[in-house]
Amino acid sequence: MSEEKKVAFKKIQATGHMRKIMADYFYELDRASKEGSPKVAWCTSVGPAELLLSLGFVVHYPENHGAVLGSTRVANDYIPVANAIGYSPDICSYLTSDIGAFIKKETPLSRAYEGIEGVPKPDVLVYNTNQCRDVQDWFSWYSRELNVPALGISTYRNIGEITKEHLDSIVHQMKALIPPLEDISGNKFDIDKFREVVSTSKECTALWKKVLETNTAVPAPMSFFDATIHMGPAVVLRGSAQAVDYYKVLLKELEERVANNEGAVEGEKFRIYWEGMPIWGKLRALAELFITLKTAVIASTYCNSWIFEAFDPEDPFLTMAKAYTEIFIVRNENFKEKYIEDMVQKYQIHGILFHDAKTCPNNSNNRYGMPERLEKKLGIPTLTINGDLNDLRCYSEEQAQTNIEAFVEQLETK
């Protein structure tokens, strides 16, 4: 990259704070794994983490580890290892890269954090299929390999209106997890502790929403590429005071940027909505490309996936069921289309970029005509780029750059 591009990239000062609390989190997991106390639970990223935390578990999120494998650009070293034991190259590349790394007994955490030799050994694996069935297959592999119990919630998909019957089913399944989790943790379930964790998660999610909504300002103070990194605490620490404190710091910095009319992209001309998964191994390159085009990618469905407004400590089971059932990826095409329409209006979007992620059909929303329908309805252009969350063999940087440059030229002509 040229020196001009490097200078144009604006660092968020709160990043140092985030790195510290994330390091503390990984070291806590490592200690628990080595000492056997507290117990370690693995959980899907939009799974019943609050329940696990209330029972005293420390929680590891394999999807977060998958994103780390992607962002450090080592995923392609491990995906073929999982393919060799029968996992298709067409399934989730978080799954294949994570399992491949485990088989090779390697992790980028060892390079980032001195003394950490591997991911923490689980005492229990807990999943929610609200994102996809791959998480169940993923955790089932570890259950067989490590002889560790896998417990799960099977949720509904392609939902329009969320009904009482939907929620009652999820609540029933969550409550059924309590007896085995009590046995594994050695702790009795405490409804007041559960309410406390849900309350802290609600505060975290409210702050994260405010962070993202600073980008309604023109110019936007933060990019989508920044947000994919700074959502880390909302994913892995959302039931903790550390996450709440961090987002207060980040929000203050972004509000100061807004007050000073300081945008993440110098001379912001166009505002883009990113629909779909990040391309983890190309975040920096894409961020710098858009900076050179004076185009700000400012909003996304993906980063909003950790906003759980339904949480209410007064009725923690029902509202957690609602929060984890109303997420975008679970909903039908009509809901998704209306959601994106509202985001386009709210963030004053000029164009929508859809990422068709080869191994993530559940979060690639361009495959059933949505871009064409939105173009017609909203009168703004859309672009689809082909790639993947982790498998960079599916992504042509040259082709993507050419298409993005042509897309911005199209915005200029409009």
C-alpha positions in Angstrom: 0.0 0.0 0.0 1.1 3.5 -0.7 2.2 5.9 2.0 -0.7 8.1 1.3 -3.2 5.3 2.0 -1.5 4.5 5.3 -1.7 8.1 6.5 -5.4 8.3 5.5 -6.2 5.3 7.8 -7.5 6.7 11.1 -6.9 4.6 14.2 -9.5 4.5 16.9 -7.7 5.3 20.1 -9.8 3.0 22.3 -8.3 0.1 20.4 -5.6 -0.3 23.1 -8.2 -0.6 25.8 -10.0 -3.2 23.8 -6.9 -5.3 23.3 -6.2 -5.3 27.0 -9.7 -6.6 28.0 -9.6 -9.2 25.2 -6.1 -10.3 26.4 -7.5 -10.6 29.9 -10.4 -12.7 28.6 -8.2 -15.1 26.8 -5.8 -15.5 29.7 -8.7 -16.2 32.0 -9.9 -19.0 29.7 -6.4 -20.4 29.6 -6.1 -20.4 33.4 -9.4 -22.1 33.8 -8.6 -24.8 31.3 -5.2 -25.6 33.0 -6.5 -25.4 36.5 -9.9 -27.1 36.0 -11.7 -24.3 37.7 -14.0 -22.6 36.9 -15.5 -24.9 34.3 -15.1 -24.0 30.6 -18.2 -24.0 28.3 -17.9 -23.5 24.6 -20.9 -21.6 23.2 -22.1 -20.4 19.8 -21.9 -16.7 19.4 -25.6 -16.1 19.6 -26.2 -18.9 22.0 -27.4 -19.0 25.7 -24.2 -17.4 27.0 -26.0 -15.5 29.8 -27.3 -18.8 31.2 -23.7 -20.3 31.2 -22.2 -17.2 32.8 -24.8 -17.2 35.5 -23.8 -20.8 36.4 -20.2 -19.8 36.8 -18.7 -21.0 33.5 -16.1 -19.1 31.6 -17.1 -19.2 28.0 -15.1 -19.8 24.8 -16.7 -18.9 21.4 -15.3 -21.1 18.5 -16.8 -18.7 16.0 -14.7 -15.9 17.4 -11.7 -18.2 17.1 -12.8 -18.9 13.5 -12.8 -15.1 12.8 -9.3 -14.8 14.4 -8.1 -17.6 12.0 -9.5 -15.6 9.1 -8.3 -12.2 10.1 -4.7 -13.5 10.7 -4.9 -15.1 7.2 -4.0 -18.6 8.4 -7.4 -20.2 7.8 -6.3 -21.7 4.4 -3.5 -23.6 6.2 -6.2 -25.5 8.1 -9.3 -25.8 5.9 -7.7 -28.7 3.9 -7.0 -30.6 7.1 -10.7 -30.7 7.9 -11.5 -31.5 4.3 -9.2 -34.5 4.5 -11.3 -36.0 7.3 -14.5 -35.7 5.3 -15.7 -32.1 5.9 -16.8 -30.6 2.6 -15.0 -27.4 1.3 -18.5 -26.1 0.7 -19.5 -25.9 4.4 -18.8 -23.2 6.9 -15.1 -22.2 6.7 -15.2 -21.1 10.4 -15.9 -24.8 11.1 -13.3 -26.3 8.8 -10.5 -23.8 9.7 -11.2 -24.2 13.4 -11.3 -28.0 13.3 -8.3 -28.1 11.1 -6.3 -25.9 13.5 -7.4 -28.1 16.4 -6.2 -31.2 14.6 -2.8 -29.6 13.9 -2.7 -28.3 17.5 -2.2 -24.8 16.4 -3.8 -21.4 17.1 -2.9 -17.8 16.4 -3.7 -17.1 20.1 -0.3 -18.7 20.9 1.4 -16.0 18.8 -0.7 -13.2 20.2 -0.6 -14.2 23.9 2.5 -15.5 25.6 2.0 -18.7 27.4 -1.3 -19.8 25.7 -0.6 -23.0 23.9 -4.0 -23.8 22.5 -7.8 -23.2 22.8 -9.2 -24.0 26.2 -10.4 -27.6 26.8 -14.2 -27.6 27.2 -16.2 -29.2 30.0 -19.4 -28.8 27.9 -20.4 -27.6 24.5 -23.6 -25.6 24.1 -25.0 -24.5 20.8 -28.0 -22.7 19.3 -28.9 -23.4 15.7 -30.4 -20.0 15.2 -27.5 -19.2 12.8 -27.2 -22.4 11.0 -27.1 -26.2 11.4 -23.3 -26.1 10.9 -22.8 -25.1 14.5 -24.5 -28.4 15.7 -22.3 -30.5 13.4 -19.2 -28.4 14.5 -19.9 -29.0 18.2 -20.8 -32.6 17.6 -17.3 -33.3 16.2 -15.7 -31.9 19.3 -18.1 -33.9 21.5 -17.0 -37.1 19.8 -13.4 -36.2 19.7 -13.0 -35.0 23.3 -15.8 -37.1 24.9 -17.5 -34.0 26.2 -21.3 -33.5 26.3 -22.9 -31.3 23.6 -26.2 -29.7 24.6 -28.2 -27.5 22.3 -31.2 -25.5 21.3 -32.9 -26.1 18.0 -34.6 -22.9 16.9 -36.8 -21.9 14.1 -35.7 -20.4 10.8 -37.2 -18.3 8.0 -39.6 -16.7 10.5 -41.9 -13.8 9.7 -43.9 -13.0 12.8 -42.5 -14.4 16.0 -45.3 -16.2 17.9 -45.8 -17.3 21.5 -45.4 -20.9 20.3 -41.9 -20.1 18.9 -40.8 -18.5 22.2 -42.4 -21.1 24.5 -40.5 -23.8 22.7 -37.1 -22.0 23.0 -37.8 -21.2 26.7 -38.6 -24.9 27.4 -35.3 -25.9 25.7 -33.3 -23.4 27.6 -34.7 -24.5 31.0 -34.0 -28.1 30.0 -30.3 -27.2 29.8 -30.2 -26.2 33.5 -30.0 -29.6 35.3 -27.1 -31.0 33.2 -25.3 -27.6 33.4 -25.7 -27.6 37.1 -24.1 -31.0 37.3 -21.2 -30.0 35.1 -20.5 -26.6 36.7 -21.1 -27.8 40.3 -23.2 -24.7 40.9 -26.9 -24.4 41.5 -28.9 -22.2 39.1 -29.7 -18.8 40.8 -32.4 -16.8 39.1 -31.1 -13.6 40.6 -27.6 -14.2 39.2 -29.2 -14.9 35.8 -31.1 -11.7 36.0 -27.9 -9.8 36.8 -26.1 -11.2 33.8 -29.0 -10.5 31.5 -29.1 -6.9 32.8 -25.4 -6.4 32.2 -25.8 -7.9 28.7 -28.6 -5.5 28.0 -26.5 -2.6 29.0 -23.7 -3.8 26.8 -26.0 -4.2 23.8 -27.6 -0.8 24.3 -24.1 0.8 24.3 -23.0 -1.1 21.2 -26.1 0.1 19.4 -25.3 3.7 20.3 -21.7 3.1 19.1 -23.0 1.9 15.7 -25.6 4.7 15.5 -22.9 7.4 15.7 -22.5 6.5 12.0 -25.8 8.2 11.2 -23.7 11.3 11.3 -22.2 12.8 8.1 -19.3 12.2 7.9 -19.4 8.8 9.7 -16.9 8.5 12.5 -16.2 4.8 12.1 -16.1 2.3 9.3 -17.7 -1.1 9.0 -14.2 -2.5 9.0 -13.5 -0.8 12.4 -16.8 -2.1 13.7 -16.0 -5.8 12.9 -13.0 -5.5 15.2 -14.6 -3.4 18.0 -17.7 -5.7 18.2 -15.3 -8.3 19.8 -16.3 -7.4 23.4 -20.1 -7.5 22.5 -19.6 -11.1 21.3 -17.3 -12.6 23.9 -17.8 -10.3 27.0 -21.3 -9.1 26.7 -22.4 -10.3 30.2 -19.4 -8.5 31.8 -18.8 -5.1 33.3 -15.6 -4.9 31.3 -17.6 -4.8 28.0 -19.9 -2.1 29.4 -17.0 0.0 30.5 -15.2 -0.4 27.2 -18.2 0.7 25.1 -18.6 3.8 27.2 -15.0 4.7 26.3 -15.5 3.9 22.6 -18.8 5.8 22.5 -17.2 8.9 24.0 -14.4 8.9 21.4 -16.8 8.5 18.5 -19.1 11.2 19.8 -16.1 13.5 20.0 -15.4 12.7 16.4 -18.9 13.6 15.4 -18.8 16.9 17.3 -15.5 17.7 15.5 -17.0 16.7 12.1 -14.2 14.1 11.8 -15.0 11.2 9.5 -13.3 7.8 9.3 -13.0 8.5 5.5 -11.4 11.9 4.7 -13.6 13.8 2.3 -16.5 11.3 2.5 -18.5 11.4 -0.7 -20.6 8.2 -0.7 -22.1 6.0 2.0 -22.3 2.2 1.6 -24.2 -0.6 3.4 -22.3 -3.9 3.7 -24.7 -6.9 3.6 -23.3 -10.2 4.6 -20.2 -11.6 6.3 -16.9 -9.8 6.5 -14.0 -11.1 4.4 -11.8 -11.4 7.4 -8.5 -11.8 5.7 -9.0 -8.6 3.6 -10.4 -6.1 6.1 -7.4 -3.8 5.9 -7.1 -4.0 2.2 -10.8 -3.3 1.6 -10.8 -0.4 4.2 -7.9 1.3 2.4 -9.5 0.8 -1.0 -12.7 2.5 0.1 -10.6 5.3 1.7 -8.9 6.0 -1.6 -12.4 6.1 -3.3 -13.6 8.6 -0.6 -16.4 6.1 0.1 -17.4 5.1 3.6 -18.8 1.7 4.4 -20.8 2.7 7.4 -23.5 0.2 8.3 -24.1 -3.5 8.1 -26.5 -6.2 9.3 -23.6 -8.3 10.6 -22.4 -5.8 13.2 -26.0 -5.2 14.3 -26.4 -8.9 15.0 -25.2 -8.3 18.6 -27.9 -5.8 19.5 -30.4 -7.7 21.7 -32.9 -5.1 22.7 -35.4 -7.6 23.9 -33.4 -8.5 27.0 -35.3 -7.8 30.2 -34.0 -9.1 33.6 -37.6 -9.1 34.9 -38.4 -12.1 32.5 -34.9 -13.3 31.5 -35.9 -16.7 29.9 -38.7 -15.3 27.7 -36.8 -12.2 26.7 -33.5 -14.1 26.0 -35.5 -16.5 23.8 -37.0 -13.5 22.0 -33.7 -11.8 21.6 -32.0 -14.9 20.1 -35.0 -15.7 17.9 -35.5 -12.3 16.3 -32.0 -11.9 14.9 -31.8 -11.1 11.2 -30.3 -14.4 10.0 -33.4 -16.3 11.4 -36.0 -14.2 9.6 -37.7 -14.5 6.2 -37.0 -12.6 3.1 -39.8 -10.0 3.6 -38.5 -9.1 7.1 -34.9 -8.9 5.8 -35.8 -6.7 2.9 -37.7 -4.3 5.1 -34.9 -4.2 7.7 -32.4 -3.2 5.0 -34.8 -0.6 3.6 -35.0 1.0 7.0 -31.2 0.9 7.5 -30.7 2.6 4.1 -33.0 5.5 5.1 -31.6 5.8 8.6 -27.9 5.9 7.5 -28.5 7.9 4.3 -27.0 5.1 2.2 -26.1 5.6 -1.5 -25.5 2.0 -2.4 -25.6 -1.6 -1.0 -22.7 -4.1 -1.3 -23.7 -7.7 -1.0 -21.0 -10.2 -0.1 -21.9 -13.7 -1.5 -19.8 -15.8 0.9 -19.2 -19.2 -0.7 -19.4 -21.3 2.5 -22.0 -19.2 4.3 -25.3 -19.5 2.5 -27.3 -18.6 5.6 -25.7 -15.2 5.7 -25.5 -14.5 2.0 -28.7 -12.6 1.2 -28.2 -11.9 -2.5 -29.2 -15.4 -3.8 -32.9 -15.0 -4.0 -33.3 -11.7 -5.9 -33.1 -9.3 -3.0 -30.5 -6.9 -4.6 -32.7 -6.5 -7.6 -35.8 -5.9 -5.6 -34.1 -3.3 -3.4 -32.6 -1.5 -6.4 -36.1 -1.2 -7.9 -37.7 -0.2 -4.6 -35.1 2.2 -3.3 -33.7 3.6 -6.5 -30.1 3.0 -5.4 -27.5 0.6 -7.0 -26.3 -2.7 -5.5 -23.2 -4.7 -6.1 -22.5 -8.3 -5.3 -18.9 -9.5 -4.8 -17.9 -13.1 -4.5 -15.8 -14.3 -1.6 -15.9 -16.0 1.7 -15.5 -15.3 5.4 -12.3 -17.3 5.8 -11.5 -19.2 2.6 -9.5 -16.7 0.5 -9.4 -19.2 -2.4 -13.0 -18.0 -3.1 -12.0 -14.4 -3.4 -10.3 -12.6 -6.3 -8.9 -9.3 -5.0 -8.3 -7.9 -8.4 -11.8 -8.7 -9.6 -13.4 -7.3 -6.4 -11.3 -4.1 -6.7 -12.3 -3.6 -10.3 -16.0 -4.1 -9.5 -15.9 -1.8 -6.5 -14.2 0.9 -8.4 -16.8 0.6 -11.2 -19.6 0.7 -8.5 -18.3 3.9 -7.1 -18.1 5.4 -10.6 -21.8 4.4 -11.0 -22.6 6.3 -7.8 -20.8 9.3 -9.2 -22.9 9.3 -12.3 -26.1 9.2 -10.2 
